[in-house]
Amino acid sequence: MVRYFRVSKEENFRPGHVKRVYAGDRRIAVFNDRGSLHAVDDVCTHVGGPLSQGICDDGIVTCPWHGAQFRLTDGCSLGPETYRSLKTYSVRLNDGAIEVEIDFGE
């Protein structure tokens, strides 16, 4: 079952903004990186650090705990300190709102 979760109004989510949202039992970080919207799991695959509190620059998020890095476009790990890539989620604009698509059938 696919559901869309509203994150914010588009006008309130400017470049550089990040927000943690909850969708069922999932904690998701939504980034506006230089105008591009991305959503990934908010839990670093290394030791569970909160990626929504990390640094995001040019499509790369860095975990604040140990510096693990991931590409926002596909969740790919960029270093050996992580165990796996991040789950990514589709983001859409719908009538002035930013929404994240979650498939609960996965």
C-alpha angles and dihedrals in degrees: 000000000000120000133177120222120203112233105175146319109282092236091058096049104072127171111294093031121126129183135187114222134179123223110181105305094341124104109206133186116213117198134192099203108185091323097317116112120220135171126197138158108287092221119089111229091224101067105332103272118170106258091192086070094049131094118272119198132161095343096316126106119201120205112239093219105057107353100255110163133212136182111242095212096063106002091244116164114239099199145036095253094080126077099213144348123280125258110249127205133206116252124202140180112232121180093328095318130107112229133184120215116225123186107204090186092072 
